[in-house]
Amino acid sequence: MNESAMTIIKRILCTVFTAMSICLPLDKHIRIRNTVNAVDSSEAPSDYQTACDWIWSNRIEPEKTVTDRSTVFDQIIAGNGTLHYILLWQSDAPITLRQRQKLPEMLENAVNQWTDNLIGYDDWPYEHITVKVVGFAVLDESCLLDLQPDEIVYTDTTHSWLRDGIVGSMGDKTIPVLQPAEPTDYSRYVHWNDSDWSYGGSYDNRYDMYLHGIKGMTDAGGYGYHYGQILSDKSVFGLIDGTTSQHILLHEIGHGFGFPDYYGGEGESDGYPLGGFPGGEGSVMKAGSCTYINDFDKYFLRYLWSKLKSECGRFKLDRDANRISGDVNLDGIVNIADVILLQKWLLAVPDTYLADWKAADLYDDNKLDVFDLCLMKRMLLNQYLIPQNSNQPMNEKH
């Protein structure tokens, strides 16, 4: 490479980086993002640790809520940072196209309220979980207004397992006798222990969980497990439109991670830890005690992750071995797109996520900041300015 070519490349790169700075100014109108910091595994206060130990020994192990390798942890790792849902719609209430389009966003927000507490903790590999809705199982296809050609619909039915008597007196409300039949050929939950199962021929075809909306079910309750979440159809509409509190949905997603209900009293077999919940806020998993994911819920989520991660062969966490430093969008190369993505992330540009935050930790201090951005820019410059054969003079002509 001769000097004139080098000069041109330098000018191009300087122009690109200058343009990036102009497009994303560091001024008072832009909030600088909090850095991702790796969390030390011993950072839980002792009273939280004691309470977590009690729940593990007295609730999780006896109730076997994480024995099946189909928890939300397992689903996310198997899906490489994604969750696929279908909507089971046991109702004749019509769903508009706009409501269906907002459904993944609503679910993604709820899931990430949980997983945000794992960022940087004990090798948790994801900064953001992407949720997709990959199908609709309905009693009557006509309830899907303005159906699009690319929307997948299942119309088989079966007898409803949830009947009026199970949820108590509900006045003149009646739960439909039939419910949509879950398309089990594509269900990861149903086939979690079958290593030879092909997910219908393509992993993109699979769904991990369902959101089940039921006409006539009480709006103040729900069910949840590794299979997904079950709510009333009105609650689903309220969650989509933002008029219903998310705390019941968050509670049911918590069951997907392996959290138990705390129906009993202090120290009881179906209850909560001796001494109560540290922090004095109860738990989102104890009905009526808290409507959000609090500090105790956060610590117990981390506790569960560390416990399951320690199981031999449960997760394939091979990112460290295959990681390319600087490749924050996981496209296999390091280029200007990675620099732009990291800069936007540091400037807290909305809806900006790093596919692999650790790949951006070029300073190797377990946090992300402007120093990592500077090193990434230097790395990119070196790719263009350092000749492949270091013994070859840069101005030699052939």
N, C-alpha and C positions, 0 to 999 in steps of 0.2 A: 504494500500500500504506500503510495507517495504522499508527500506533505499536503498537496492540494486536496487529495481525497480525504485525508484526515481532517483538514480544516472544514471541509463541507459537512462531514459527519458531525463534528463538534458543533457547528452552527445549527444543524438540524436538531440535535439533541437538546441544545440550550434553548432553542425556540420552543420545542415540545414542553420542556420543564417550565419555561417561563409562562407558556400558555396555560399550563395546569395551574400555576399559582394565580394567574389572572382570573381563571374560571372559578377557583375556589379560594377566595381571599381570606386571610386570617384577620378578620376584623371583629368588632364587638357584636355583629349580628349573627355570627356563627359560633355555636357551642363546641368547644374542643371535647372530643370524646374521652371518657375515662379510659385509662389504659387497662388492657387485660393483664391481670397478674395471676401467675400460677399460685394456687392456694396450697399451703402446707397441710399435709394430712393430719397434723396434730393440732390444728387451729381451733377445734371445737372446745369450748369451755368444759371443765370437768363435769359440771352438773348436766350439761347436754349429753356428754358422752355416757354418763351413767344411765340417763333416761333412755338413750338409744339402745344401750346394752339390754336393758330390761325389756323393751319392746321386741327386740330380736329374739331373746330367749323365751319370753312368755307369750308372744303373739305370732311373730313371723314363722319361727321354726315349727311350733305345734300346728299352726293353721296352714302351713306349706303354701303361702301366697306367692313365693318366688321360685318354687321348685320347678315348675314348667318353664322351659326356656322360651317363653313367649311374652314376657313382660314388655313394657314400653321400652325399657333399656335394650332388650334383645331386638325388638322391632327396629329401633333407630339404628343400631349398629349393623344389622343385616341389610338395612336399606341405605347404608352409607349416608346417614344424615337426613333421610327423608322418611315420612310416614304417609302411607296411602290409606284413604278412607273410602267406604261407600256409605251412602245414606239409605237406611231401611226406613221406608215411609209407610207406617201402618195408620194411614189416615186418608181421607178423601179431600182434605184441604188443598187447594191449588198452590203451587210454588212457582213464582215468577222466575224468569231467566236471571234477572238481576239478583234475586235472593240466592239462587244456586251459585252464581258467580261470586257472591260474598261469603259463601259457606267456607271455602278453604282458608280465607283470610281470618275468619273468626276462630276456626279450630287452630290455626297456626299460632295466633296470638295466645290462646289458652295453653297450648303445649309448651310454648317458649317461656311462659311465666314460670313453669316448672324448670325447664332445662337451662334457663339463664343462670340458675344457681349452681350449675355444674361447670360453667365455663372456667377453664384453667385449673380444674380440680382433678387430681389423681388420674392424669392421662385421658380425661374425657376429651374426645377428639373434635368436637363440633362447637362452633360459635352460634349457629342458628339452625333450627330444624325446619325444613320445608315440608309443608303439608299439601297434598293433592287429593282431590275428590275424584275417584276414577270410575264411579258408577252409581246408579240409582236403582234400588230395588223397591218396587211400588206395587200397590194393589191394583191401580188403574193408571195406565200411562197417560191418560188425558189430564191428570193433575199436574203434569210437567208442562207448564205453559211455554209456548214458543220454543219447543224442543229443537235443539241443534243437531245437525248430522253427526257431529263428533261426540255426542253425549251417549254413553252406554247405559242401556236400560234393561233391567231384569224384571220379569212379570210373573214368574212362578210364585205360588203361594203355599202355605201350610197352616195348620191350626195354631192359633195364638197360644203361647205358653203363659202369657200374662192375661188374666181374666179379672172381672170386676171384684171378685171376692178377695183377691190377693192384696189389693191396695185399699181395701176398706170401703166405707160408704162414700159415694161421690154424687149423691143426688140423682139427677136424670142422665148423667153421663154414662155412656156405654162404650166399652172397649171393643173394637171390631173382633169378630170371631176368628177371622183369618189374619195372617200377617205375611209380609213378603218372605219368600224363602231365600235364605242366605245362599249365594252361589259359592258353595264350599270348594269347588274346583280351583278357585283363585284365592282362597283364604289362607294366609300364613298362620293364623291362630289355630285353625283346624289341623294343619299339617306341620306344626312346628318341629315335631320329633322325627320327621321322615326326611333323612338327609338326601334321599334319591328323588324327592318330589321336585317337579320342574316348574311349579307355579303357572300351569297352563301354557308352558312353552316359552315364556319370557318373564323375567323378573319384574319388568315394568307392568305386567298384567296383574300382578298380585295386589291384594289389599291386606293391610295389617289389622285394621279395626273397622268397626262400623259405628256410626251415630244413628241411633234408633229413635225415631219420633213416633209417639203413640197417641192417637186421639182418645180422649177420655181419661188418660192417666192424670193423676194429681200433678199440678204445676209446681208443688213444693217439694217434690222428691225425685229420686232417680235411682239407677243401678249402674254399677261399673265393675269392670274386671279387665283382664287382658284382651277380651273380645271387643271391648269398646265401651260406649256410654249409652244409656237408655234414659230418655227424658220425654216429657209430654210434647206433642206437636206445637202447642202454644209456646212452650219454653224455647224450642228450637227457633221458631220465628222471632221471639224476643231477643235471643242471642244474636241472630243474624242482623236484626235491625238495631241492636244496641240499646234496647229498652228493658232488658232483663239482666239482673246481676249474674256474673259468671261463677259465683261461688259454688253452686251445685255442680256445674260442669267441671270446675277445678277439682272438687271433691272426688267426682267419679273418675277423672283422669288419674288422680292419686292412687286409686285402687289398681289402675293399670300398671303403675310402677311397683305395686306390692304393698302399699299402705293398708292397714286394717281400719275398720270402723272402731270407734271407742264408745261403745254403748254402755258398758258397765262402769263401776266406780273405781276409785283409786286402788291399784294393786289387784283388782279382780281379773279373772281369766279372760273376760271380754272387755276389760277396762284399760286404764291408762297408767303410766308409771307411778311408782311410790314417790310421794312428794309432789305429785302433779307435773304439769308441763313446765319446764324451765322457760323463763322469759315472761310468764304471767299472761300470755295471750292465747292459751289453749292450743288448738290445732284446727286447721281447715277440715281435718278428717273427723273431728268431734262435732257432730251436728249442733249448731246453735252457739258454739264457743268462739268461732272466728270465721270471717267471710273472705279471707285472703290467705295466701301462702306466707306464713310468718317465719321468723328466725328458726323456731324449732323444726318446722316442716322442712326448711332449707337444709338444716344439719342432718335430719334423718334421711333426706333424699341422698345426700352425699354418703352417708353411712351405708345405705343400701347399695349404692353404686360400688363402693370399695369392697363390700362383702361379695357381691356377685362377680366383680372383676377378678377377685382372687381365686375363683373356681377354675380349675384346670380345664382349658379347652372351651370355656363358655363363649368368649369373645375373641375375634380375630382382630387384634389391634396392631396391625403391621405398618402403620403410617410412618413411624420413626425410621424403619428400615428403608422405606421407599420414598421418603420425603425429598423433594427438591427445594433447597433453600431459596426463598424468594417467590416460589410458585404458589401464591396465595389463592389463586382461582382454580387450581388443580387442573390446568389444561396441558400439563406436561412440559411446559417451557416457561422461561422467565423473560418477560418482555415489558414494554411500556404499559400494557394493560394491567399488569400486577402493580406497578408503581402508582398508576392512577387509582386503582381500587384501594390500595392502602392509604393513600392520601385522603381520598373521600371518606374512608372509614375513620381516620383520625380526626377529620373535621365534622364527624357525626352527620354526614349527608344522609337524609332519610332513606330507609330500605337498602342500606349498604351493609353487606355481610361478607366476611372472609370465610372461604370454604375450608381453609386450614390456617388458623391464627398462628400456630407454632411455626409454620413455614416463613412467617414474616418476622419472627424473633431473631433477626440476624445479629443483634448485639448479644444474644444468648444470656439474657438476664431475667428470663421468664416474665417479661412484660413488653408491651408494644408502645412505642412513642416515636417522636420525631427522629431520634437517633437511628432507629431501624429504617426509617424512610430514607435517611441520608445514605446509609450503607447500601440500600437497595438501588438507589440512583447511581452510586459509585459502581456497583456490580454491573449494572446495565451499560454504563460508559465503558467499563473495561472490556466488556464483550465486543464492543466495536473498535476500541482503540488499541488493544493488545493483539499483535499478529499471532496466528496460530503457531508459527515456528518462531520462537523467541530469539533464535540465532540469526534470523533473516533481517537485514537492515530494512527499516520501514520505508526508505525512499528508493529501494532497489527496483529497477525496471527489468521486464523480461521481454 
